[in-house]
Amino acid sequence: LSHPESAKRGNLMAATGMILAIIASLVVPLDKGDGNYLWILGGLAIGGSIGFIAAKRVLLTKMPELVSLFNGFGGACSMLIAILETQTYTAADGGTAQLVIIIIALFIGSISFTGSLIAYGKLDGSIGNSLKLPFPQVVNLILLIAYIAVGFMVATGSADGINTTYLVILIAISLVYGVTFVLPIGGGDMPVVISLLNSFTGLAAAAAGLIYGDYVMIVGGILVGAAGTILTVMMCDAMNRSLLNVIIGDFGASSAAGGAARGEEVVKEANVSDVSIQLKYGQKVIIVPGYGLAVAQAQHICHDLDKALSEEGVQVKYAIHPVAGRMPGHMNVLLAEAGVDYDKLLELEAANEEFPTTDIVLVIGANDVVNPAALDDPSSPIYGMPILEVEKAKSVVVFKRSMNPGYSGIQNQLFFGDKTKMLFGDAKASLNKIKDEIGNV
């Protein structure tokens, strides 16, 4: 999974392993279970069909939302397992330790479920940054203390079973906590949140595995939890921020933050003919893709332009920021779909080394990951975040529909740079015109 060329094969291997694990679990019945194979196979058929159709039909622009939704369902599964186990629990099942595991699985699964739904809404745009909670950290702390207190009463309560009232309170607190945990986090941090919630889902699955004594669920859950945690840490490092800062920082909450005063400056506008000539007679071109490229569905025409320039002897590469797009690896998947050669993709450090010798950089739909405020504006929320330093190139052309700020709501100082020109309009249409013009120059 560590390289784009082998990632597809890795995913197929993982899927095959999971199918074998399911078959093994059915063939070798667990201690619990009444052999309800018709219900099990029916669930597999219906759920598998829904997942397959949804994954085949989803647009790449909506892939982050789909990932968040699937992640939430995983958490809901662990939550339901924990709820069902509370209905039949007795002290003979494993004593207080088993009950504590059930309570933990319920909490983590519920957070992953409702938290992922809120993340979905923020990614989809149906839940905006304007929706706020008063004193969210205080609310979260109160809910956490309340859950621990009620959970302690349940764990030390009657050995005959779990009090229904306490169970309902635990479910309500954990579901609400998932909402209050994610709601205050700014939209620009949703890629990190998705990764974090993914690790929660893995931990919830591992806890469910402990409930049933199912080693496949335990190992699988631990792998997912560890992978999600590692990815979360890597993304925080890519933004030069701590996880705590992501959770409580409310990054991107204000559209006025970071360089708003520069909005009165005059931008220089480019035209298709000038950009086409510049590209055709340049020696090195670097393309910086962002979410706007995905929205415009311009990855294919972008690759066509790449091929047209390569035929003219122009060296073309792509600079990929670790948190570009709406989820980890979003831009890599987007370009892979269009057939872009993986060897042309540059990571942040390598790209920054090449910008000074680059004739022209095309910024297509990227905003925050190229914003110089991260380097020279201490008042900016993204100050200190490693960015693609495109302003070091000889010339920069930014493809945008308007001067609106990026996803995090921060004005981009790059738009007013001395070397920058703005090419307004639909990115796909603009790239098409440029490709045609290059052929006629």
Secondary structure, DSSP 8 states (H G I E B T S, - for coil): --SHHHHHHHHHHHHHHHHHHHHHHHHS--SS----HHHHHHHHHHHHHHHHHHHHH--GGGHHHHHHHHHHHHHHHHHHHHHHHHHH--GGGTHHHHHHHHHHHHHHHHHHHHHHHHHHHHHHTSS-TT---SSHHHHHHHHHHHHHHHHHHHHTS-TT---HHHHHHHHHHHHHHHHHHHTTS-GGGHHHHHHHHHHHHHHHHHHHHHHHT-HHHHHHHHHHHHHHHHHHHHHHHHTT--HHHHHHS-TT--TTTTTGGGGGS---B--HHHHHHHHHT-SEEEEEE-HHHHHTT-HHHHHHHHHHHHHTT-EEEEE--TT-SSSTTHHHHHHHHTT--GGGEE-HHHHHHHGGG-SEEEEES--GGG-THHHH-TTSTTTT-----GGGSS-EEEEESSS---TT----GGGG-TTEEEEES-HHHHHHHHHHHHHH-
